[in-house]
Each structure stands twice: as C-alpha cells, then as structure tokens.
C-alpha cells in the first residue's frame, strides 16, 4: 500500500503545471496559447521572459527529483517507478485533461537524483547540441537517445545496475513519442530554433 501511495504521490507531483502557473502569475496569460502550446520551459522561453523560463525548468526538474529522493534507501525498482510516474504526470497531467509537456526537464531531474553523473552527462549533451544546432527538440532527442548507451557504459564500469539501462531505454522511447511532431518538423526543416 505504501508503494502505491508513493507512486500516486510521484504522479501528482509530476502533474503540477509550473509553466502554466508561473506564466499566469506573471500576467503573461495562458502558456497553452503561446508558441507550441506546451507547458514546458522551452515554450515559456517563447514569452521572452528568460527568468521565468529558468524557474520553470528548475521547478519541472524538481518534480522528477523529489519522488526519487523520497524513495532513497528503499527498493530500487520503486525508485524507477516513482521517477517514471512523475515524468508521466508531467506529460499527462490530470489537471489539464492529460495534455502536458514533453517530459524533458522532469526526466533530467529524475536522472540527476538517480545518478548525478549520468544526469550531468545528459545535460551536457543537451547543452552542446543546443549550442551547435540551436534547436531544443533536437537537443532533447540526442541527449535522451544517448542515455541508454551512457547508462550501459556505467554498468560496465560497475557504477550502476541494469535497472538504470531499462529505465533509460523506456524513457528514450517515451521522449521519442512526445517529440513525434518535432521529429516530423525536423525532417521537413520546419522546426523552430531556440
């Protein structure tokens, strides 16, 4: 029963739409009516308010980290389930009729809490691709599709378990799913730059 409650808690934490709440509080209206209509930090950046976008990024990352931290010293499978529940909460928030963000910042927060070094490597890949390509979605796709490979390297170095690899694989598939429209725009050359 405790495990089920923790997973529900993780989902509810993940489903808090910080991008929507912060932009409304700042008097910028409904973020869902701006840019891509997404509630994440990249779309908040399209309002022109960099500080608000950074705050959204931090809050969304904390949504992934907090449930993981709550599962420390417990069964590792519970930690991965809580992380995934938080990410799914961000993508499919009950409060917004299951139409949320793409899960990138929340997933990064989960990675930073699960394995800080791996989380930093994923963030570094994102930043490098963003610096070169200036496209947020491409950065996320490259970083999260490399995550299973990076986690596999960690396993071979004795720094992690196969659970991290399976989590990374499932998460990369989920990120590909949430970015399916972005992938189409990338292929057709119509994806907007940062």
C-alpha positions in Angstrom: 0.0 0.0 0.0 2.9 2.4 0.9 4.4 1.8 -2.6 1.2 2.5 -4.4 0.7 5.8 -2.4 4.2 6.8 -3.2 3.7 6.2 -7.0 0.4 8.2 -6.8 2.3 11.0 -5.0 5.0 11.0 -7.7 2.4 11.2 -10.4 0.6 14.1 -8.7 3.9 16.0 -8.0 4.8 15.5 -11.7 1.5 16.8 -12.9 1.9 20.2 -11.3 1.9 22.5 -14.4 4.5 25.0 -13.2 4.9 26.6 -16.7 1.2 27.4 -16.8 1.0 28.6 -13.2 4.1 30.8 -13.4 3.2 32.5 -16.6 -0.3 33.2 -15.3 1.1 34.6 -12.1 3.5 36.8 -14.1 0.5 38.1 -16.1 1.6 36.5 -19.4 -1.7 34.7 -19.9 -2.2 31.1 -20.8 1.1 29.5 -22.0 -1.0 26.9 -23.9 -2.0 29.8 -26.3 1.6 30.8 -27.0 4.1 29.2 -29.4 3.8 25.4 -29.4 1.1 25.4 -26.7 3.3 23.3 -24.5 3.5 23.9 -20.7 7.3 23.3 -20.5 10.3 25.7 -20.1 11.1 26.0 -23.8 7.7 27.3 -24.5 7.8 29.6 -21.5 11.1 31.0 -23.1 9.0 32.0 -26.1 7.2 34.6 -23.9 10.6 36.4 -23.9 10.9 36.0 -20.1 14.2 34.1 -19.6 14.0 34.2 -15.8 10.5 32.7 -15.8 11.7 30.0 -18.3 14.7 29.2 -16.0 12.4 29.0 -13.0 10.0 26.7 -14.9 13.0 24.5 -15.8 14.1 24.2 -12.2 10.6 23.5 -10.9 10.0 20.9 -13.6 13.3 19.2 -12.8 12.5 19.2 -9.1 9.2 17.3 -10.0 11.4 14.4 -11.2 14.0 14.6 -8.4 11.7 14.8 -5.4 9.9 11.4 -5.9 13.3 9.8 -6.4 14.7 11.3 -3.3 11.6 10.1 -1.4 12.5 6.5 -2.4 16.1 6.5 -1.3 17.0 3.5 0.9 14.1 1.6 -0.5 13.7 -0.9 -3.3 15.4 0.4 -6.4 12.6 -0.7 -8.6 10.3 1.6 -6.6 12.7 4.5 -7.3 12.4 3.9 -11.1 8.7 3.5 -10.9 8.3 6.8 -8.9 10.6 8.6 -11.4 8.5 7.3 -14.4 5.3 8.2 -12.6 6.5 11.8 -12.1 7.5 12.1 -15.8 4.2 10.6 -16.9 2.5 13.1 -14.6 4.2 16.0 -16.4 3.3 14.6 -19.8 -0.3 13.6 -18.9 -1.4 15.8 -16.0 -4.8 15.1 -14.7 -5.5 18.8 -14.1 -5.0 19.7 -17.8 -7.0 16.8 -19.3 -3.8 14.8 -19.8 -2.2 17.4 -22.1 1.1 18.5 -20.6 4.7 18.9 -21.5 7.2 16.7 -23.2 8.9 15.4 -20.1 12.5 16.6 -20.7 13.2 18.7 -17.7 11.3 16.3 -15.3 13.3 13.4 -16.8 16.5 15.3 -16.3 15.6 16.0 -12.7 15.0 12.3 -12.2 18.3 11.4 -13.7 20.2 13.9 -11.6 18.6 12.3 -8.4 19.1 8.7 -9.6 22.7 9.1 -10.9 24.1 12.6 -10.7 27.0 11.9 -13.0 24.7 10.4 -15.7 22.3 13.3 -15.3 25.1 15.8 -15.8 26.3 14.0 -18.9 22.8 14.1 -20.4 22.6 17.8 -19.5 26.0 18.4 -21.1 25.0 16.6 -24.3 21.8 18.7 -24.4 23.7 21.9 -24.0 26.3 21.0 -26.6 23.7 20.1 -29.2 21.7 23.2 -28.3 24.8 25.4 -28.7 25.6 23.9 -32.2 22.1 23.3 -33.6 20.1 26.0 -31.7 17.1 23.6 -31.7 15.7 22.5 -28.3 13.8 19.4 -29.5 16.9 18.1 -31.4 19.0 18.6 -28.2 16.5 16.6 -26.1 16.2 13.8 -28.7 20.0 13.4 -29.0 20.6 13.6 -25.2 17.9 11.1 -24.2 18.5 8.7 -27.1 22.2 8.6 -25.9 21.1 7.9 -22.3 20.7 4.1 -22.7 24.2 3.9 -24.2 25.6 6.1 -21.4 23.9 4.0 -18.7 25.2 0.8 -20.3 28.7 2.2 -20.1 28.1 3.0 -16.4 27.0 -0.7 -15.9 30.2 -1.9 -17.5 32.2 0.4 -15.2 30.4 -1.1 -12.2 28.8 2.2 -11.4 25.2 1.2 -11.9 22.7 -1.7 -12.5 20.7 -2.9 -15.5 17.6 -1.3 -14.0 19.1 2.1 -15.0 19.6 0.8 -18.5 16.0 -0.4 -18.8 14.7 2.8 -17.3 16.8 4.8 -19.8 15.6 2.7 -22.7 11.9 3.1 -21.7 12.5 6.8 -21.2 14.1 7.4 -24.6 11.2 5.7 -26.3 8.8 7.9 -24.3 10.8 11.1 -25.3 10.7 10.0 -28.9 6.9 9.6 -28.6 6.4 13.0 -27.0 8.6 14.6 -29.7 6.9 12.9 -32.7 5.6 16.2 -34.2 9.1 17.8 -33.6 10.7 14.9 -35.4 8.4 15.5 -38.4 9.3 19.2 -38.4 13.0 18.4 -38.1 12.8 16.1 -41.1 10.9 18.8 -43.2 13.2 21.6 -41.9 10.4 23.5 -40.2 11.4 23.1 -36.6 11.8 26.4 -34.8 15.1 27.4 -33.2 15.8 28.5 -29.6 
